[in-house]
């Protein structure tokens, strides 16, 4: 009977050891997966922020060019008429 008890104890110890080893490595795999997900989330956030900044820059440049063209095309009705020589108009 003592031999059976020791055999059961040894078998239980081996199964417990093997189970703990398997679960421990599984835990490490899950943690590595979570770390990888955090890195991807950070990468996507950074790329997204860069794209938003690029779009804002495009709108700002477009608005500046629009304002420049609009102010250049504005006609002052109260200003006296003036004659522009051909040489002067080529320089502009």
C-alpha positions as a Python dict, from the first residue, in 0.01 Angstrom:
ca = {
    (1, 'X'): (0, 0, 0),
    (2, 'X'): (287, 239, 77),
    (3, 'X'): (433, 181, -269),
    (4, 'X'): (100, 271, -433),
    (5, 'X'): (82, 586, -223),
    (6, 'X'): (432, 687, -323),
    (7, 'X'): (354, 608, -687),
    (8, 'X'): (39, 821, -674),
    (9, 'X'): (231, 1099, -502),
    (10, 'X'): (507, 1087, -764),
    (11, 'X'): (256, 1078, -1051),
    (12, 'X'): (68, 1374, -901),
    (13, 'X'): (390, 1566, -858),
    (14, 'X'): (492, 1497, -1220),
    (15, 'X'): (151, 1597, -1356),
    (16, 'X'): (150, 1913, -1142),
    (17, 'X'): (500, 2005, -1254),
    (18, 'X'): (414, 1949, -1621),
    (19, 'X'): (88, 2143, -1586),
    (20, 'X'): (260, 2436, -1420),
    (21, 'X'): (528, 2440, -1689),
    (22, 'X'): (265, 2441, -1963),
    (23, 'X'): (59, 2716, -1797),
    (24, 'X'): (366, 2924, -1720),
    (25, 'X'): (476, 2927, -2084),
    (26, 'X'): (120, 3000, -2193),
    (27, 'X'): (111, 3296, -1958),
    (28, 'X'): (434, 3429, -2108),
    (29, 'X'): (287, 3393, -2457),
    (30, 'X'): (-24, 3588, -2356),
    (31, 'X'): (186, 3863, -2200),
    (32, 'X'): (398, 3891, -2515),
    (33, 'X'): (78, 3917, -2718),
    (34, 'X'): (-52, 4197, -2495),
    (35, 'X'): (279, 4383, -2527),
    (36, 'X'): (262, 4350, -2907),
    (37, 'X'): (-94, 4486, -2908),
    (38, 'X'): (15, 4790, -2704),
    (39, 'X'): (300, 4853, -2947),
    (40, 'X'): (61, 4833, -3244),
    (41, 'X'): (-185, 5067, -3075),
    (42, 'X'): (93, 5319, -3014),
    (43, 'X'): (213, 5288, -3375),
    (44, 'X'): (-138, 5343, -3514),
    (45, 'X'): (-191, 5642, -3284),
    (46, 'X'): (136, 5799, -3399),
    (47, 'X'): (65, 5738, -3770),
    (48, 'X'): (-289, 5870, -3728),
    (49, 'X'): (-163, 6186, -3559),
    (50, 'X'): (85, 6241, -3842),
    (51, 'X'): (-191, 6205, -4101),
    (52, 'X'): (-419, 6446, -3915),
    (53, 'X'): (-134, 6699, -3898),
    (54, 'X'): (-69, 6657, -4272),
    (55, 'X'): (-437, 6720, -4355),
    (56, 'X'): (-442, 7027, -4129),
    (57, 'X'): (-130, 7159, -4306),
    (58, 'X'): (-295, 7110, -4646),
    (59, 'X'): (-607, 7298, -4536),
    (60, 'X'): (-397, 7580, -4390),
    (61, 'X'): (-189, 7613, -4707),
    (62, 'X'): (-500, 7606, -4922),
    (63, 'X'): (-664, 7872, -4706),
    (64, 'X'): (-352, 8092, -4725),
    (65, 'X'): (-338, 8065, -5104),
    (66, 'X'): (-710, 8137, -5130),
    (67, 'X'): (-675, 8446, -4911),
    (68, 'X'): (-374, 8560, -5115),
    (69, 'X'): (-557, 8523, -5445),
    (70, 'X'): (-870, 8685, -5305),
    (71, 'X'): (-682, 8988, -5175),
    (72, 'X'): (-486, 9020, -5504),
    (73, 'X'): (-808, 9010, -5704),
    (74, 'X'): (-992, 9261, -5485),
    (75, 'X'): (-1074, 9585, -5665),
    (76, 'X'): (-1087, 9911, -5475),
    (77, 'X'): (-1370, 10108, -5632),
    (78, 'X'): (-1267, 10432, -5460),
    (79, 'X'): (-908, 10428, -5586),
    (80, 'X'): (-829, 10649, -5885),
    (81, 'X'): (-759, 10478, -6216),
    (82, 'X'): (-394, 10445, -6307),
    (83, 'X'): (-210, 10354, -6622),
    (84, 'X'): (38, 10066, -6607),
    (85, 'X'): (321, 10055, -6857),
    (86, 'X'): (394, 9725, -7036),
    (87, 'X'): (740, 9703, -6873),
    (88, 'X'): (586, 9736, -6529),
    (89, 'X'): (325, 9467, -6593),
    (90, 'X'): (592, 9213, -6708),
    (91, 'X'): (790, 9257, -6386),
    (92, 'X'): (489, 9169, -6176),
}
